[in-house]
Amino acid sequence: GGIQTMDDGKMRMHLLLQQLELTEDSFVKHFENASIDRFTVHKKNRQWAFQIQLQAVLPIDVFTIFQTRLIEKFSGIANILLTIQSEGKDVSQELINQYWPLVLKELSDMAPPLKDRLLKQQPEWNGQMIHLTCGQEIELRTFKKKYIEQLSDVYVGFGFPKIAFDFRLVEDTEAIAQAQLEFLEQRRLEEEMLGQKALEDMQKRDQNR
């Protein structure tokens, strides 16, 4: 595709926000000093790729509105690919959590059981890396081999700095607890039945006297 570099990326960004009718101050303040760094047209697959430079990762509601309007505006003309780079390297647990469902949505080739495993948990950010858990050795291997890099790259595309991911094997405590309960219940029933039988035996013996 042909690449057009922009003389005035900030001006382009300003015009784009006007085109998308996103001009309220409360919205525009998040795009202060923002610029469209690259705009690439891929004619073959009718794709327009916007690369936008921002000061910080957008709050999730602002990002969602912006992305939705952008896709809707040009839906008849092209498929939109939006990549964000932000200068701010601040990452918060809140932002990571807010973007988590969107990040998983981008991993379209992930097997449903694996995706479910990730959807059910909140990523744990300790300031250095994101910790996630899985319940089986085979999951652990798949995540490490195939998805750590992808997860990190998707976050980068939303404007985050490069984040390291770590998967830990955690025995499925819920399943274990459930099994434990069932076992105890089973034992209680057996003991009850044994007690009942012992009682009946005693009564029989009494009658036979």
C-alpha positions as CSV (number, residue, x, y, z in Angstrom):
1,G,0.0,0.0,0.0
2,G,1.0,3.6,-0.5
3,I,2.2,5.5,2.5
4,Q,1.5,9.2,3.0
5,T,3.4,11.0,5.6
6,M,1.8,14.1,7.0
7,D,3.3,17.5,7.1
8,D,0.9,18.4,9.8
9,G,-0.3,15.4,11.7
10,K,-1.8,17.6,14.4
11,M,-3.9,19.4,11.9
12,R,-5.1,16.2,10.4
13,M,-6.0,14.9,13.9
14,H,-8.0,18.1,14.5
15,L,-9.9,17.7,11.2
16,L,-10.6,14.0,11.8
17,L,-12.2,14.8,15.2
18,Q,-14.3,17.4,13.5
19,Q,-15.3,14.9,10.8
20,L,-16.3,12.4,13.5
21,E,-18.2,15.2,15.3
22,L,-16.2,14.7,18.5
23,T,-15.7,18.2,19.4
24,E,-16.8,18.5,23.0
25,D,-14.1,19.8,25.3
26,S,-14.5,16.9,27.6
27,F,-13.5,14.6,24.7
28,V,-11.0,16.8,22.9
29,K,-8.9,17.3,26.0
30,H,-7.7,13.7,25.7
31,F,-6.4,14.5,22.2
32,E,-4.3,17.4,23.2
33,N,-1.1,17.5,21.0
34,A,-2.4,14.3,19.3
35,S,-1.3,13.8,15.7
36,I,-1.9,11.3,12.9
37,D,1.6,10.1,12.3
38,R,0.9,7.7,9.5
39,F,-2.1,7.1,7.3
40,T,-1.7,4.1,5.0
41,V,-4.1,3.0,2.3
42,H,-4.0,-0.7,1.4
43,K,-6.0,-0.8,-1.8
44,K,-6.0,-4.5,-2.2
45,N,-8.0,-5.3,1.0
46,R,-9.7,-1.9,1.2
47,Q,-8.0,-1.1,4.5
48,W,-7.1,2.3,5.9
49,A,-4.5,2.2,8.6
50,F,-4.3,5.1,11.0
51,Q,-1.4,5.4,13.4
52,I,-2.1,8.0,16.0
53,Q,0.3,9.6,18.5
54,L,-1.2,10.6,21.9
55,Q,0.1,11.9,25.2
56,A,-1.4,9.0,27.2
57,V,-3.5,5.9,26.8
58,L,-7.1,6.9,26.3
59,P,-9.7,6.2,29.0
60,I,-11.7,3.2,27.8
61,D,-15.0,5.1,27.2
62,V,-13.1,7.7,25.1
63,F,-11.3,5.1,23.1
64,T,-14.5,3.1,22.4
65,I,-16.4,6.2,21.2
66,F,-13.5,7.3,19.0
67,Q,-13.0,3.8,17.5
68,T,-16.7,3.3,16.9
69,R,-17.2,6.6,15.2
70,L,-14.1,6.1,13.1
71,I,-15.3,2.7,11.9
72,E,-18.8,3.9,11.3
73,K,-17.7,7.0,9.4
74,F,-15.8,5.1,6.8
75,S,-17.6,1.8,6.9
76,G,-18.8,2.0,3.3
77,I,-15.3,2.9,2.0
78,A,-12.8,1.0,3.9
79,N,-11.9,-1.3,6.8
80,I,-10.3,0.7,9.6
81,L,-7.1,-0.4,11.4
82,L,-6.3,1.9,14.3
83,T,-3.0,1.8,16.1
84,I,-2.2,4.2,18.9
85,Q,1.2,5.1,20.3
86,S,1.3,7.1,23.5
87,E,4.2,9.0,25.0
88,G,3.1,8.4,28.6
89,K,4.5,5.2,30.0
90,D,2.2,5.2,33.0
91,V,0.2,2.0,33.3
92,S,-2.4,1.4,36.0
93,Q,-4.2,-1.7,37.1
94,E,-7.5,0.0,36.2
95,L,-6.5,0.8,32.6
96,I,-5.1,-2.8,32.1
97,N,-8.4,-4.2,33.4
98,Q,-10.5,-1.9,31.2
99,Y,-8.8,-2.9,28.0
100,W,-8.6,-6.6,28.9
101,P,-11.8,-7.6,27.1
102,L,-10.8,-5.7,24.0
103,V,-7.4,-7.3,24.1
104,L,-8.9,-10.7,24.2
105,K,-11.3,-9.9,21.4
106,E,-8.3,-9.2,19.1
107,L,-7.0,-12.7,19.7
108,S,-9.4,-14.3,17.2
109,D,-7.4,-17.5,16.7
110,M,-7.4,-18.5,20.4
111,A,-9.3,-21.7,21.3
112,P,-12.5,-21.0,23.2
113,P,-11.5,-22.9,26.4
114,L,-8.3,-20.9,26.6
115,K,-10.1,-17.6,26.0
116,D,-12.7,-18.5,28.7
117,R,-9.9,-19.2,31.1
118,L,-8.6,-15.6,30.5
119,L,-12.0,-13.9,30.4
120,K,-12.8,-15.3,33.8
121,Q,-9.8,-13.6,35.5
122,Q,-8.5,-10.1,36.0
123,P,-4.9,-9.6,35.0
124,E,-2.8,-8.8,38.0
125,W,-0.4,-5.9,37.5
126,N,2.5,-5.6,39.9
127,G,4.2,-2.5,38.3
128,Q,6.5,-4.7,36.3
129,M,4.5,-7.4,34.6
130,I,1.0,-8.8,34.3
131,H,0.4,-12.1,36.1
132,L,-2.2,-14.6,34.8
133,T,-3.1,-18.1,35.9
134,C,-4.0,-21.3,34.2
135,G,-5.1,-24.6,35.6
136,Q,-3.3,-27.2,33.4
137,E,0.3,-27.8,32.3
138,I,-0.8,-27.9,28.6
139,E,-2.5,-24.5,28.9
140,L,0.6,-23.1,30.4
141,R,2.7,-24.3,27.6
142,T,0.3,-23.0,24.9
143,F,0.0,-19.6,26.6
144,K,3.8,-19.2,27.0
145,K,4.7,-20.4,23.5
146,K,1.9,-18.8,21.5
147,Y,0.2,-16.0,23.3
148,I,2.5,-14.0,25.6
149,E,3.9,-12.1,22.7
150,Q,0.5,-11.5,21.1
151,L,-1.1,-10.2,24.3
152,S,1.7,-7.8,24.8
153,D,1.5,-6.6,21.1
154,V,-2.2,-6.0,21.3
155,Y,-1.8,-3.8,24.4
156,V,1.0,-1.9,22.6
157,G,-1.5,-1.3,19.7
158,F,-3.8,0.4,22.2
159,G,-1.1,2.8,23.3
160,F,0.4,0.9,26.2
161,P,4.1,0.5,26.7
162,K,5.5,-3.0,26.1
163,I,4.4,-5.1,29.0
164,A,5.7,-8.4,30.1
165,F,3.3,-11.3,30.8
166,D,3.7,-14.2,33.2
167,F,1.5,-17.3,33.5
168,R,1.4,-19.3,36.6
169,L,0.0,-22.8,37.1
170,V,-2.6,-22.7,39.8
171,E,-4.4,-25.9,40.6
172,D,-8.0,-25.4,39.9
173,T,-8.9,-24.7,43.5
174,E,-12.6,-24.3,42.7
175,A,-12.7,-27.8,41.1
176,I,-10.7,-29.2,43.9
177,A,-12.9,-27.7,46.6
178,Q,-16.0,-29.0,44.8
179,A,-14.5,-32.5,44.6
180,Q,-13.6,-32.3,48.3
181,L,-17.2,-31.3,49.2
182,E,-18.7,-34.1,47.1
183,F,-16.3,-36.6,48.7
184,L,-17.3,-35.5,52.2
185,E,-21.0,-35.6,51.4
186,Q,-20.6,-39.1,49.9
187,R,-18.8,-40.2,53.1
188,R,-21.5,-38.7,55.3
189,L,-24.2,-40.5,53.4
190,E,-22.3,-43.8,53.6
191,E,-21.8,-43.4,57.4
192,E,-25.5,-42.5,57.7
193,M,-26.5,-45.6,55.8
194,L,-24.0,-47.7,57.9
195,G,-25.5,-46.3,61.1
196,Q,-29.0,-47.0,59.8
197,K,-28.0,-50.5,59.0
198,A,-26.4,-51.1,62.4
199,L,-29.5,-49.8,64.0
200,E,-31.7,-52.1,62.0
201,D,-29.5,-55.0,62.8
202,M,-29.7,-54.3,66.5
203,Q,-33.5,-54.1,66.3
204,K,-33.6,-57.4,64.4
205,R,-31.5,-59.0,67.1
206,D,-33.8,-57.6,69.7
207,Q,-36.8,-59.1,68.0
208,N,-35.2,-62.5,67.6
209,R,-34.7,-62.8,71.3
